[in-house]
């Protein structure tokens, strides 16, 4: 760098002092004379890390771009790497502004993959357990991070797909590098070659938030740990003028050090702030936006943060114009003015290469990707396939890239298999039927086969229940497994209702306390049909034990009346489709299920068994009608075919719930087991208004007919005999929804309250 005049040295020192006092923009060492002495000034820009505060980089880039300055090198760390790489890849600052205003950062930060990305088995897991912990060798551990960063990787890969064949970052429209940290020794690692999304993911892997990223056998984490402002590195690349944008934290005052988080953040900032004192002097145009009012997670303030970046850069506009006057126009750069479409662009994938897998087979990976190569698809569906694979929980990270070839693109998928084979999972729940329950689950993966899962649930509380499921997942091929389930509850039933369905003594009581126990064992096989439907069938053993101790058959010998205590053996089949975006508060998607169960043997406790079948089906559709308001419609029906004397398998309607067994059907306006029939038809509609994020108010109505031969007589299409309405409030929490429902039935002239806390299990 040219020697400054004595006067300029004095000015530089004064300006530096002003920077430490809180000024937003300053010059360090370089004077306007230095700029004037250059024939074609090469400009490098360095962008620091700072989480959400790094969005100010976009505002600075907008001003630099408007000034006409040609940027020749970009280096960044963490958020600076994210924004810098996209700018280097050809996006204009204005386009970056539009992109980041539309991004859902909560979705990017969390591993909350779209529900459609999960198989039916994995959805049940995700919608049952509140806490999941490593449990290898029966020792409870802690997760490595809050998020694997899969959503970020997928989105970033999509936005950089137009440069997916670039392996040397100097070949990008603007040469680029980013900084990561070797997590083993704390040394900085300069990433200027490789696959751009992978490099940027490593640079921005904020410790404890995102999992480390492995590149060439080196485990990397956020570059801010080692070098949050790589000014020396950009000078080494040939920059005559360095423009630096610093969005790092300043040291907090005593009054601000009021939490463990702030204290730990202060300690981690000591080194970076100390290093900045030297790095500022190496920066020719130093820009520090006023980001004191924001935190690393202030993504809700995107517009404001970008604005303060613009305001800070405006103070250097005169210098930018002088630099532009000493630069020659760029002739080899064509910027992408609009982001590549995320939904409509099609791609033809003609080959698939899977690497990194040892326990999980290639067919398993293909099955989770839901891809049969060759195929023509979209980037959105590709990302959904990658999410399908990540949602299994069997991989710490799923990386992918597309390689251009003569007839389309080759898809390279690299997986890092999770070392955790055993999990401990917990949940709590309360509802009006099962009452209180705490759920303890132990899951073991790869127990006998590479693709198998053994899961055991034990629900402790007012009604002890358990469930054991062993499942071998074969991807596209037929998967198989077995289940054991024990379920019980007690319910007061009106005496008059009981006399309608069975023969009981007339002893002048109002309510009967009935205990219902179900033990079911299944051996099953299932597969994907058309890559969307789950098709399954199997053999089932069931024991039903239904009795009451309110009165006995014989006062001297038998202290209870048993309605059924039979063993049943039969076969079953099922067909499922579920694209709801939320199980409990769906705003869009479809739901379809159909079940056929046939029973051909019974121990016949009541001596009235004949072969019979049960068929039931449900169709649901949810759609938004305006901002935060959606409608869910449903139609459901079922019928018993054959034995009409066996009441145990009738349909029992009433109550509120998302977890039902056998032929229990929820119905607003009536208590659980409010009315029954050997066949039924039901329709319902729910209008849901999300008044605040994750807070819902909903209004529902349902109508039904029930009887012995509803469909053969055509009575299912008559005016509904049973109606009910409900007004509810719901809150989504990490442990599941909290729901309160007030329901009313006009024909009963009575109301019912329903409460539910936590995931249903």
N, C-alpha and C positions, 0 to 999 in steps of 0.2 A: 504494500500500500504506500502511496506517495507520502512524503513528509509534509505535515501540516505546518503552517506559519505559527509563530508564537501567539498571535492574537487568536487564531483559531483554536489553539490548545486551551487558552483561557476560556473561550466560549464553550469548548467541549466539556471542560471540568464543571462549569456552571450548569450546563444542561444536564449532566449526569446527576448533580446534586438535586436538581429539580425532579428528576425521575424518582429518586429515592423518597422524595417528599410526596409523591403520589401523582405526578403528571402522567398523562396518558401516552405521550409521544415524545421521543427525544432523538437527537443525533449523537453518535459516538465516533470520534476521531475524523470521520470523513467530512470535508468541507465541499462547498459547491465548486471550488477550484479543482478538486480531485475529479469531480464528474466532468468538468469542462475539458480536462486534459486527456480524456479517453476518446478514441475514435469510434469504437463499437462496444459499449459497456455490456458485459455479461452480468445478469442479475440472478441471484439465488434467493429463495425465500425459505425461511425456516419457521415451522409451525409447531408450537409446544403442545404438550398434552394438558388436559384440564377437564375432561369429561364434558358435560353439557356446556360449560363455559367456552369450550373450543368452537362452538357454533359461531363465535365472534370472528373466526377465521374467514367465514363466508363473506361477512360484511367488509372485511379488509380486502379480500380478493375482488369484490365488486368495484371498490374504489380504484384499486390498482388497474383493473381491466379497463375501467372507464377512462383512466388517464392515458392509456395506450402503451404503458410499459410492457416490454417483452420479457417474460420470465423464462430463464434458461435452465434453472435447476430448482427442484423442490425437495426439501427434506422435512420429515415430520416424525412425531412421536405420538402414539396413542390416538386421541381424537385428531391431532394434527396430521397423523398418518392417514386416517380415514378420509378427511377432506382433501388433503394434499394429493393423495393417490387418485381420487376421482377427478380432480382438476388436471392432474398430469395425464390422465387417460383421455382427456378431450372434452370434458364437460365445462361449460361456461359457468361463471360465478352465479349468474342469474338462474341458470338451470339448477345448480346446487341449492340455491335458495328455495326453489319450488320443491325439490326432492325432500329436503330436510323438514320443510313445513308439513309435509304430508305423511312422514314416517311415524308409526306408532312405536315410540322408544320403549314403552313398557313391554310390548311384545318382543322387541329385539333383545332386551336385557334378560328376560325370563326364558326358561325352557318350556313355556306354556305353548306347546305345539298345537296347531289346529286339531280339533277333535276328529276331523275327517282323516287325519294322518295316522290314526291309530286303528288297529284291528279291534274287533268286538272284544276279544280277550283283554287287550291292553286298555281299552276304554273302561272296562269294568274295574281294572286295577286303579286307573287314574281317578276314577269317580267313586272310590271307596275309602282310600287311605289318606289321612291328613299328613302323616309324617313317615318318611322312608329313610332308614339309616343302614349303612353297611353293617353286616353281622357275621363276617367271616370268622371261622373257628369259634363261633358263639361269643365273640367279643364285639360290643357295640362301638362303632366308629362314627365319624362325622363326614359328611360329603366334602369333596375337594373344593367345591364352589357352589354358588347359587345357580349357575347356568353353564351349560356346555358351549353356549354361543352358536348353536346350530342355526337359529333364525337369522342372526346377523350374517353368518357365512353364506347362507342361501341367498339373502337379498343382495349382498355385496357381489357375489358371483354373477347374479343376474345383471347388475348395473355395469359390470366390467366384462360382459361376455364378448363385446366387440374387440377386446384386446386379449382374449383368452389364449392366443398362441404366442404372446410375447413372453419370453423367458428372461431377457435382459432388460431391466427397467430403464436403461439408457435409451432403449428403442421405443419407449412410449412417446407420444407427442411432445411431452416435456420430460426430460430425464428425472428420475425419482429414486429416492431411497427412504427407508424408515428404520427406526431403531427398536430393537427388542432387548430383553435381558435374559441371559443364561441363568436359569433358576438354580443351578448347582453351584456356581461360583460368583454370581452377581455381576459378571462382566457384561458390557454392552456387546450386542451383535448387530452389525450393519447388514440389512437385508436389501439388496439391490438386484437380486436375481431370483428366479424360481417362479412360483405361481402367485400372482398379485393378491388374490383374496386370502391365501394362506399366510403370506407375509404380513399383511395388514391385520389379520386376526391375531397373530402373535404379538404385534406391536401394541395392540389395544386390549390385550387380555388382562384387564384390571384384576389384581390379586384378590381372591376370595369371592369376586363377582363372576369372573369367567375362568374356566379351566385353562391351564397352560396348554400351549400348542407345541407339538413335536415336529421339528423340521430337521431332516438329515441326522436323526438320532440325538438332537439337542433339544432339551425341554426349555421352552421360551415363555416368558411372561411379559407384562407391560413394560415398554421401553422406558417409561418415566422413572422406574426404579433405578436405572443406571445412568440415563442421560435424557432428560426431558426437553432439552433444547440444543439440538446438535449443530451448533453454529460452526465449530471447528471443522466438522466433517463436510459441510457444504462449501467452506472456503477451499478445502483441499481439492474440490472438484473443478475449481477454476472460476468461481464467482468473483467478479471485481467489486460488486456492491452486494451486500447482504441485507435484506429486509427481514427483520425478525418480529414475530407476533407472539407475545408472551401472555398466556392466560392462566398461569400458575397461581396458586393461592398465595396470599400474603400471610404473614404471621398474625395470629389472632391475639386479641387483648385478654387480660385476666377475666373480664366479665363474660367473654365468649367461650372460655374454656370450662364449660359447664356440663360436659358429658364425656363418657369414655370415647365416643367416636371423635369428638373434636380434639381431645387430648392426643389420641393416636395419630390423627391427621396432622396435628401440630408437630409431633415428633418426626414424622416422615417427611415433613416439609423443611426441616432444619437444613438438610444437606442441599436440597435443590435451590433453596433461596440463597444459601451461602455461595453456591456455584454460580448463580446468576450475576453476582457482583462482578465477576471476572468476564462472564459471557456477554454482558451488556457492552463492555468496552470493545468487544470484537464484532459488535453489530453496527453496521453503518446507519441504518434507519431502524430504530427500535420503537415498536408500537405496543403499548400496553393498554388494552381496552379497560374501561371501568366496569369490572365484573364482580365487584365486592358484594353486590346484593344477590348474587347467584351462587349456587352450589354445583358440585359435580353431577348432581341428578336433577337439575332444574330444566329438564327437557320440555316442560310445559310452557316455558318462557322463551321458546325458540325465536319468535319474532323480535322480542325485546333484546335478546343477546346479539342477534345479527345486527340489529340497529346500532348498538353501542360499538360494535366492530367498525361499522361504517363511519360513525362519528369520530372514532379515534384515528382512523386512516385519513380522514379529510384534513387533519392538521398537517399532514405531510404531502398534500397535493402539489405544492409548488416544487418540492424535490422530485416527485414522480415525473412531473412535466419536464424538468431539466434532464432527468435520466432518459426519458423518451426521445428528447432532441438529440441525444448522443448514441442512439441505437439505430441499426438498420432494420427494416421491416423483416419479419419472419416469412420465409417462403415455403417452408416444409411442414406447416402445421394447419390442419383443417379441423377446427373444433366441432364437436358434436353439440349442436344448439338445443336439441331436445333429448330427453332420456329415451332409451330404447323401450318399446312397449313391453310391459310386464305380463300382458295377458293374451295378446293376439298373435305375436310372432310364433310361427311354427318352426320346428327343427326336425330333421330326419336323422335319427340315431341308427347307425348300421352295425355298431359293434359295442361290446361291453367288456371291460377288463376290471376285475375285482382283485384288490391286493390288501394285504394286512390281515386277512382272515385265516384263522387256524382251527378254531372250534366250530365256527359256523360256515356251512358249505356255500358254494357259489349259488346253488339252487335256492337256498334259504334267502340269500341276499336278493336274488332276482325276484323271488316271491314277495318280499317286503317292498321292493321298488315297484311292484305291479307292472313290470315291463317284460314284454316278449319281443326280443330284438330279432329283426329290424322293426322299427315303428316310427310313425310320424306323430309328434306330440307338440306340446307348447312348453315354454319355460316354466309357466305356472305349474303344470302337471309334473314336470321334472322335479321341481322343488317339493311338491307334495309327495312324490316317491321317495326323495331323500328324507323327508320328515317321517314317512312311514318306517323307514329303516332306523332312524334315530329314536323314534318313539318306543321301540322295543325295550330300551334301557340296557341293551346288551353291549353298547359301544360307547366309549368315552367321547369319541368324535367320529363324524362321518364327513370326509372331504371328497369333493368331486370336481372334475373339470371336463370340459368339452374340447376335443381336438379336431380341427378341420381336416377332412380328407377329400378325396376326389368325388365321392358320391354322397357326402353328408358330413356327419360328425361321429367321432368315436367318444364314448362316455367312459371315463376312468373314475372308478370309485375306490377310494382308500379308506379302510376302516381301522380304528384302533379299538380292539376288544377290551371291554371292562374286565379288570382283574377281580372285581367283586362278584362272587358267585352266590353269596348268601345275603339276604336282606331281612331286616326287622321292620315291620310296618305297624302303625298304630292309628286308631280313630276312635271317636266317641259319637254317640247318637242318642237321641230321645224322640219317640213318637208315641201317639196315643194307643197303639196296639201292642208293640213290643216293649214299651216303656224304656227305661234307661239301659244302656249297654256300652261296654268298652270293648273294642275289637283289637285283638292281638294276632298278628300274622307273621309267619316265618316262611320265606320263599327261598328255595334252593334251585339254582340253574345249573345245567350241565351235570346232573346227578348220575344218570346212567348213560345218556346219549348227549351229543353235542348240542342238540336243539331242544332238549326237554326242559320243563319247568315243573317243580313240585311246590304247590302252595297250600298252606294249612291255615285256616281261620278259626279262631276261638272267640266267640262273643260272650262276655261275662256280664251279668246284670240281672234284671228281673226275669229274663227268659234266656237260659243258656242255649246257645246254638253253636254249631260248628260246620265247617265245610272244608273238604280236602279235594284238591284238583290236581291231577297229573296230566300234562299235556305235552305232546311231541309235535313241534311245529315244523312242517315240511315245506313251507312256502307255497309254490304253485301246485305241489302234489297234495295228495290226501293226507291231512294231519289226523291224529287220533289221540285218544286219552280216556281217562275214567274220572268219575266224580263220586264223592260220598257227601251227603248233606243230611244234617239233623236240624229240624226247625220246630219250635213250639211257641205257643202263646195261649193266654187265657182271655176269655171275653164273656161279659154278661150279655145274655141274649134274652129278649122278651119271651116270656113263657108261651104267649099266644103264637109267636112266630115259630117256636119249636114244635108246637102241636100241628102246625101246617105241613111240616116236612117229615115228621116221624111220629110213632106211637109212644106216648109217655103218659104216666098216671096223672090224673087230675087231683092235685093236692092243694089247690088254692094259693099259688105263689105268683108273683109278678115277673121275677127274673130268674134265669138259670145260669149258673157259672159253668161255662163249657171250656174244657181244656182240649186243645188241638195239637197233636204231635204228628210230624211227618218225617219219615226216614226214607231217603231216596238214594239209590246207587245206579249209576249209568256207565255204560261203555259206549263210546261214540267215535265217529269219524266225521270230518268236515273239510270243506274246501271252498275256494273262491269261485263264484260263477260270474263270468263276464267282468272279472276284476272289481266287482262292486257288491254282489250279493254273497252272503255266507250261507252255504247249503250244508246241512248236517243230518245225520240219522244215527240211530243206535238202538240198544236194548236197555230196558229199564226194569229195576226191581223197586217196589215201593211198599212201605208199611204205613198204614193210616191207623192211628189210635185216637179216637174221639170219644170223650166220656164226660160225665158230670158227677160231682160228689154232692150236689144239691139234694138229690134223693137217690135211694138205692133200689135195686130190683127186689132185694130181699132184706128186710131190716135186720134179720138175725145173721145172715151169712154174707151178703154182698153189699158193701158200703157205697157202691157207686152204680150208676147206670152207664153201660157202654153202648155207644151208638155204632161204632165200628172198631174192629181190631183185626184187620185182614192184611194178608200179604198179597201183592199184585205183581204180575210179570207181564210185560208188554213190549212193544216197539214204538219208536217215535221218529219223527222227521221234522225239520224246521227250515224255514227260509227267512233271511233277515236282510234288510237294507236300512241304513241309518246315516243320513247326512246332516242331521241337526248340528248346529254350531254350539249348542249348549244343552246338556241333558235336562236341566231343571228350568231354565229360562230361554228356550229356543227362540231366535228371531228370524231364522231362515233355515231351509232344508226340508228334507222328506224323511219319513219313517214308515217302514213297512215290516210287518212280521206275520208269519203264518205258522201254526203248529198243528200237527196231527199226531195224536197218541192213540194207540190201540192196545187194549188189554185182553189177553186170551187165557189167563190163568189167575185164580184167586184161591186163597185158603178158605174164603167164604164164611166169615164169622156169623153173618146174618142169614146164611143159607138162602141167598137170593141172587147169586151171581150168574150172569150170562155174558158172553163176549160183548164188548161195546167199544166205541171209539169216541174221542173228543176232538173236535175241530174248532179252532178259534183263529181270528185274524184281526189285525189292527192296521189302520192307515192314518198317518198324520202329515200335516203340511203347515209350515210356519213361514211367514213372510212379513217384511216391514211395510208399514203404510205411510209413515212419516218419521221424522227424526225421533229416535228413541222410543217409538211406539211400534209394536208388532202384534200380529194375530197368529194364533195357533189353532188349527182346526183338527178334529180327529173323528174317525168313525171306527167302531169296534163291534164285533159280533162273534158269537160262538154257539155251538150246539152239541148235544150228546146224541150219538147215533147208536141205537141198540137198546141195551138194558135200561128200562125206565123205572125200575124198582129200587135201584141203588142210589141213595141220596148223597152219599159221601162225595161224589164227583159232580154234583150240580154246580152251577155258577152262583157265587155269593157276591152280591154287589153292595157297595157302600163304603164310606170312609175316604181317607186321603192318604196317598202314599206313592212312592216311586219304586218300592220293592215289594213285589207280590209273588206268591207261590201258587202252584196248582191253578184253581179256577176262581181265585179271589180277584175281583175287579173293582177299582176305586170308583166312587160315585158321590159327588157333592150333594148335600141335603139330607143324606142318610148316614147313620152311624155304620161302623163296620158290620158286615153281615146283616144289612138292613132289609134286603129282600133277595129272593132266590128264584131260580128257574132252570129247567133243563136246556133252555136256549135263551139267548138274549140278543138285543141289538141296541147299540148306544151311539149317540153323536154328542159332540161337545165343541165349544169354542171358548178361547181365552184371549182377552186383550191385555197386553202387558205394556206398562209404561215405566221405563227406567228413568226415574225422576232425578237421580244422581248416579254417578258411576257405581254399579253393583248394588243399587237400591231399587227395588221393583215394587210397584203397585199393580195388581192385576184384578180383573173382573172376569168371572167364568160362569158359564151356563152349561148344563148337560141334561140330556133327555134319553129315556130308555123305555123299552118294552121287554118283558120277560115272561116266559111261560113254558109249557111242556112241548108243544109242537108249533113254535112260533113261525117257522119258515114254511112248513108244509101247509099251514092254514092261511098264510098271508098276513097274520096279525102284526108282524114286525114292521109293516108299513103303515099301520094305523096311527092315530094320534097317540102321543106318548102317555103311558100310564104313570110313569115315574119322572119327576122333574126336580131339578135342584140348581141353586145359584150360590156363588161364593164370591166374597170380597177378600183379597189377601194382600199381605206384605211379605216381601222376601229380601234377604240380605245375603250376598255372596261373600263367604269368608274362606280362609285357607283350609279350614276344617270342614267345609261344606256349607250348604245353604241353611239359613235360619228362616223358617216360614211360619206364618200365622194365617189361618183361614177362618173366616166366619161364613157359615153356609146356612141355607134356609131352603126348606121344601114346602111349596104351597099346599100340596095335598095333605101333608102331615100337620101343617101349621106350627111346625117346631123348627128350632135352629140348633146347629151343632158347631162347636169350636174345635179346630184341629191345630195341633202344634207339632213342629218338627225342628230338630236341631242337629246339624251335621249331616255328613254323607249317609245315604241309606245303605244298609247291609243286612 
